[in-house]
């Protein structure tokens, strides 16, 4: 954890860091990653809250690091962490080469970005061309409506299914 003297806007010694910001990105089954396309610190922390609800890990791009939404140990990419989760969801992530080096080995890559020309869509197994913040709100509502403690609750399957639904709705 960073000290209160840190320039990071993410945390201080007096704040509690959610488990989705403290677990291992390298060992995670589910990684939610936010980029500049989330637009604000509030948008980024809505994604962190979703990761917390799902028991996943939250990370960011270099843009999120530069905006001080994350600490350096949460940056995915060439100058950050490399991860290969079962599912990686990029919210508002353009897909710059330096970032994709850190996540390209994920089992399933889901891209959520309205820019159809964003490079992340070329790597994605599932692309949703929509506002990332809206997708985060929708999935958060769905997760909250479920009994997350029920036997058989699988956040990875839930995330895959949710974005498959959205992706199929786009093609109708």
ABEGO torsion letter per residue (X at the ends): XBBAABABAABBAABBBBAAAABBAAABABBBBBBAAAGBAAAAAAAAAAAAAAGBBBBBBAAAAAAGABBAAABBEAABBBBBBABBBBBGBAGBAAAAAAAAABABBBBBBABAABAAAAABABBBBBBAAAAAAAAAAAAAABBAABBGBBAAAAAAAAAAAAAAAAAX
